[in-house]
Amino acid sequence: MMKFYQELTLLPQEEINIYFLWSKTFQQIHLGLVETQDAQKRVPIGLSFPEYKMDEKFGVLGSKLRLFAPDEAALTRFDVTKRLSRLSDYVHCTGIRPVPGAVKGYAVYQREQPKTGRERLARRYAKRHNLDYETAFNGKVELCAKHDNATEHQKMLMSYSEMPHKTITTPFIRLKSLSSGNTFCLWIKKREIENSVSGTFTTYGLSSAASVPEF
């Protein structure tokens, strides 16, 4: 049960937009969560996005982020204000507060990894065949494609860059991989549920099962 939280508000300005600010803020929080993980890579702190919205065309994260923990000590040790000290002009952090007794409900925020993104498929192909990304993305490879009104897939030579581009509406944060240094998109999916579900979180503060309160 999540009993304490802190709320962050991103304050974009003319020289730094909300998307860049999300990247910088979340990167520091991710680094901190990596430091707090146990031997099974589990983290006691979960995140929520209280201004999260989805419609048919696109989703947005808004400008607020909440950090939840089952006890006050976990948030005190994490010390998000210190971790974001370099961004103090752009991120406002509240103190640690108890979760309100009455909440609207609960939500699960989890990582979504779209399998149809041509860039992601090209990266996987590059890794499997020991190629650089540009070669994998633009070079001709044997892909399965289904023609209009056809029921069977046919193999044909095509580059990933020529594949139809499917728009992904899930909101994301652009991050840099700690292991490879490559930039990637962390897509975040929200699922509303009726009852609280206890559990641990990943080093992104997300979970496929554990919930956080909504208020």
C-alpha positions, 0 to 999 in steps of 0.5 A: 500500500502506497502511503506517502508521495511527493509531487513534481511540477515541470516548469517549461520556459522559453529556452527549454520545452516540456519534452526536453524537460521530461527527458532530463528530469526522468533520466535523473529519477531513473538513475536514482531508481537504479541505485535503489534496486535490490538484487532482483532489480525491484524498486519500492518507489512507483510513479504516476502521471496525474495529468495523463490523457489519451485520445484517438490521435495522441496521448500526453503526460502533462506536467506533473509526476508523483513518486509513491512509496509505502513508507516515508523513509523510502522517499527520504532516502531517495531525496528527489530534490537533491537529485534534481538540484541542477533543474531546480529552476525548471522543476518544483518539488513538494515535501513528502506528504501522506496519501489522502484518505479518500482517492478516486481510484487506482492506476497501473502505469507500465512500459509499452514496447510497440512491436510495429515501429520500423525504427525499433525493428531496424535496431533489432535487425542491426543487433542480430546481424551485427550491422550499424543502425543506418545500414539496417534501416536503409538497406534492402532486407527480406521482409514479410509483407501482405498485399491488399486483399491477400491472406498470405504473407509474402517475402520481399526485398524492402528496407525498413525505411520503406515500411508504412509508418504506424503512428503510436499514440501512447505518450513517451519520454525520450531517454538515453540508455545507461548501457549503450548510450543510445537514445530510445523512447520510453512509452508509458501506458496507463490502465485504471483499476478499481482496487489497490494492488501491491507490488514492486516497480522497475527502475523506471518506476513502472509496473505491469501489475502494481498500482498507485493511487489516483487523486 
